[in-house]
């Protein structure tokens, strides 16, 4: 059974009062998406909201914001002026290069870009949590640092924020991710691996061009690239243990210059997702071998010209995961406790977790009754907005509990 304290009662009451604000802000940000490292108007809008709420903030990067909420509980600060504890709450703010097709009244007004991963929700929920906690500073036994982070989608933003000092003096970190594979209103925050290691690769194929009607005079790089693409799938099916979760995806294949010319060159670009360190380490060697051997069999050459380790797996700290579950019970009740096996999608929140203990929780948004069923990154992606106030409450309760430790 959930146990409700006076503090959690306040969180719920304030959270309900903020629901319309959080939904309205989500719709505003949804209508004005900006890509990674170009979140200028988004940053300005966040800064305006913080200024209006009287919450101090800084802008350590060209885009992105770091806000600070100081507790006023008697023990919030030590005699040397440092906070007794400091908790980091993080929201990512960038959008994707996706053309929206939802038909929503608040659909993207920036052609070619869309908040198709829920970062608009993350911004709104964190703004709501700060406005909520600003009315409860007497319950804050330390300091809340809220990081509105740019450039999650290309894996650069967390590292940039950390280099700018976002984790300095932080005791633990928390993030919410709205998730289309979890039913609306449920929260999954289990300990251990939750999201995958993320790597990027490029393979360049070299053949010999010739007339399309005289293929025997050339060496077709397009055919070799297509064969490499197919053979790369044997990494998961034949090279790794069936107990080792992994994905190898080729998202780009480019070849040729004209429809009647045998392609003299081609390239493939893609991503590798793994959980285990053994599979993570083996992947580049396997890709290079398969690419080279497949190309050779077809009279061409190929090499693994780029391989980038973007960021590690999201691994929830056991103590932080337990604290998150307690917060769910406190403000949302036992009916909100969900279970999810995790995903091979990636998240650069993992880099914060390399600095301090942390937890990333999945907040379910799937609701077939309103058509909220499409996966993240879909041009039809939408969410059940009724869960957003719950996310605000959960983030606020987690901060309260972490600072009361």
N, C-alpha and C positions, 0 to 999 in steps of 0.2 A: 504494500500500500504506500502511496505517496504521503509524505508529511509536509504540510504547508506551514511555513513560518510567517510571521508578520512581514518580513522582507519579501518573501515570494508572493504574498498577497498584494503588496504594493507593486511588484513587477507586473503581475497579471493585470491589475487595474490600470496602471499607466500604459501598459502595452496595448490593451484594448482601446484606450483613448487615442493612441497614436496610429491605429490601423489605417484610417483614411489617409493620413499623412504619408505613411510608408507606401501605400498603393499608388498614390498620386505621384510621389517621387520616382517610384519604379517606372511608371508610364512615361514620365518626362525623360528619364535617362534612356528608356527603350526607344523613344522617338528620335534621340540624338546620339546615335552610336559613333564612336571614333576608334580607329585601329590602333594597334600597339605603338607606343611612343609618340602618338599624335593626339593624345587625350586632352587637348588644351581647353576646349569649351567644357568638357566634363570636369576637369580640375577646377575651373573657375566656378562652375555651378556648385560643386562640393564646398569650396571655400565660402561661397555666399551663404550656404545653409549653416555652416559652422559659425560664421560671423554673426548671423542673425540669432543663433542660439547662445551666443556669448561663450563659445568653446574655443580656447586658444589653439592655434595650429601653426604649422610651418610647412614650407614647400621646398624640401631639400633637393628635389630634382626638377627638371623642366616641366614634367607632368607628374601628378601624384601629390598626396597631402598626408601629413602626419599630425594628428590632433592629440591633445593631452587633456585629460580630465583628472583633476586633483581631488583626492578624497578629503573630507573634512572631519572624519572620525578622529577622536582624540589621539589614537595611536597611528594615524596614517603616515606620519613622517617621523624619522629619527631625529635625535638632537643635532645631528650634523646636516639636517635639511634634506637628506635622501629619503625617498619613499620606503616604507617598511617592506612593501612588495610592489612589483610592477607587472601587470599582465598586458600582453599585446593582443589586440583584436584586429584581424586583417580582412579586407575586402579588395578584390581585384576589380579594375574599372574599364578594361579595354573590350572592344567588340571584335567581331570576325568579318572577313571579306566575303559575306554571304548576302545575296539579294533576297530580301524578305518577301514571302508570299502568303503571309497569314491573313491579310485583309483586315487586320485590327485597326480600330479607329486611331490608335496611338502607334501605328507601325512606323518603321524607320523613315525618317525624312532625309537621310543621307544615302543616296543611291549606291548600291554595291556593298553596303555595310549593315550589319545587324547584330543586336545582342542575342545571339543564338545559343549562348551557353549559360545565361542567367546572371551575368555580372551586373546587369542593371538591378536585379533583385538584391545582390550582395551589397551594392552601394546603399540602396534604400534601407535595408535592414540594419546596416551598421550606423547610418545616420539616425535611424529610429532608436537604436540602442543607446547612442550617445545622448540624445535628447531625454530618453528615459532616465539614464543614470545621472544626468545633470540635475534631476529632481531628487536624487537619492545620495548625494555626496556624503551625507552623514552616515551612510552605511558602507562607504568605500574606505577600507582599511589600507589604503595605499593609492596607487596611481594606475589609470587606464591609458594605454597608448593605442590609438586607433590608426592603423595604416591603410590608407586608400592607395593601393599599389597599381602602377601602370604595367602594361606589357607582360601579362601572364601568358597570353596565348602564344607568344614566341619565346617564352622561357627566360626572358632577361630581367623582368621587373623585380623579382624577389632578390636576386643577387645585387641589383642596383640599390635597392632600399637598404639591404644589409650593409653594403659598403658605405652607405650614407649614414649609418649608425642606428638604424631602426631597432636593432636587437640589443643595443648597449643598455646594460642595467636591467634587462627584462628577465623575469623569472620563469614565465611560461607563455605559450602562444595558443590562440584559438582561431579557427576559421570555420565558416559554414559554406557549404556548396549545395545549392538547390539541385535536385537530381530527378531526372525523368524516369528512372527505373525503380524508384521507391514511391509507394503510394502516398498521396497527399496527406500531410500532417504527421507522418511517421519520421522519426529521427534514428539514423543508424550511426553509432559512434564507437564501434568495437575497437579494441586494441589491436596492435600489430599492423601488417601490410594492408593498405586500403587502396592505393593507386600505384601505378607502375613506374619503374625506371623509364626514362624517355631518351632515346637516341635518334639522331638523324643521319642519313647516309645519301651518297650519290655514287653512281657507277657510270663511268664513261666507256662507251663501246666504239672501237675503230674498225672500219671495214674498208671497202674500196667501191666508189660509185661507178656506175655504168648505165647504159641505156636500159630502161625498164623492160624492153623487149629482148634484151640480150643479157639475162641475169648471170649466165655462166662466165661472163667477162668481169664480173665484180664480186664483192664479198658483202652480203647484205647485212648491214648493221641493225636494220629494223627487225629482221627475223631473229638475229642473235639476241637483241634486247628483249623481244617477246619471249624467247625461250628462257632467258635468264629470269624474267619476271615469274614465269611458271615454276621454274626449278627452285627459286628462293622459298617457295611454300613448303618444300621438303625439309627445311630447317625445323619447322614446328612439328611436322608429321613424322620425320624420320631421324633427325639429328639430336633432338632433345627428348628427355624423359616425358612420358605422358603426364607425369605428376608435376611438371614444371610449366606453369602458365607463361605463355609467350605469344606475341603476334609480330609478324613481319608484313608490313604493308607498303606496296609501291603506289604512291599517289600521283606520280608524274612519269610519263614515258614520252620522250620527244625524239623524233627521227625524221630524216629526209628534208628535202627542199622543194620537191615537185612530185606530182603524181606519176610521172613517167620516168623517174630517175631512181635507180637502186640507191638506197641510203648509204652514204659513206661513213656516217657517224650517227650516234644516238646517245642518249643518256637517260638513266632512271634515277628518280629521287624518292625517298621514302622514309619510313620510321620503324624502329624496333621498340617493342614494349616487353618488359620482363619484370618478374618479381624477384627471383632468386639471383644471387650474385654470380653463381657459376654460369648460368645461361647468359647473364649480362656480359660476362667476360668473354665467352665463346663466340658471341654473335658476330663481331667484325671479322674474325678469322673465317667463320663459315661462309659469310657473304662474299668475302674476297675469293675464297677457293671456288665456290659454285660459279661466280661470275666469270672468273678466268677460265675454268675448265669448260663451261658451256660455250663460251665464245670461241675457244680454240677448236672445239668439235665442229664448229660451223665456219671455220676459216677466217675468223676475226679475232680481235684481242679486246680484253676488257680489264679494267682495274677499278678498285675501290678508291676513288680519288678524294672523297670526303667522308669522315665519320666523326660525328660530334656527340659527346655525352652531354645532353642538355641539362637534365637534373635527375636526382635519385628518386627512389620510391617514397611515397608518403607512408610513414610508419607511425601509427598512433602510440604515444607513450601510455603504458598501462594506468598510471596514476591519473593522468589527464583524461583518459577515456572514462575512467570510473567517475571522475568529477563531472564530466559532461553528462553521463547517464543520470547521476544524482540531480543535476540541474534540470534535465528533462522531466524527471519524476516530480520535482518541486514545482515547476510552473506549468507543465503540460499534462502531467498525470501518466499513469502506467499505460494507458491506451495509446500513448504517443511513442512508446519504445518500439523501434523497428529493428529488423535484421536484414543485412545486405552483405553478400559475399565479397564485395569489392569490385574493382574494375581495372582494366589495363589502360584506361585513360590516364593521363599524367597531370600533374599539378606542381607548380614550383613552390607551393607552400612547404614542400619537403625541405627546402633550403633553410627555412626558419627552424624546422625541426632538427636540423643538423646543428643549430646554434643553441637552442633551448628546448626543453621538453614541450610537446605540443599535441594537439588533437585537431583533426579535421572531421567535421560531422556532415553527413549527407542528410539534407532536409528534403523529404519527398514532396514532389509536385505533380505526380501522375494522377490524373482524374479523367477517365474515359467519358464521364457524363458531360464534361465541357470541352472535350476534344483535346485535352492536354495529355497526349500520348506519344508525340514525336520525340525522337532522341535529341540530345544535345547536338548542336551544330547543324541541325536541319533547318531549311528555309521556312518550315512550317512550325518550328519550335514555339511552344507557349507553355505557360505555367498556370497552376491554380493559385491565384493571388490570395486566397483565404489563408494560406500558410505563412505569409510574409510577416504578419504580426507575431506569429509564434516564433519565427526566427529571431525577431527583435527581442522578444522576451528571453529566449534561450541564451542569446549572446550576453544580455545584461546579467542574467542569473549566473552564468559561468564566471563573468568578471567579478561579481560580488563574492562568489564562493572562493575563487582563486585568491582574492585579496584577503579573505578572512582566514586563510590557512594558518 
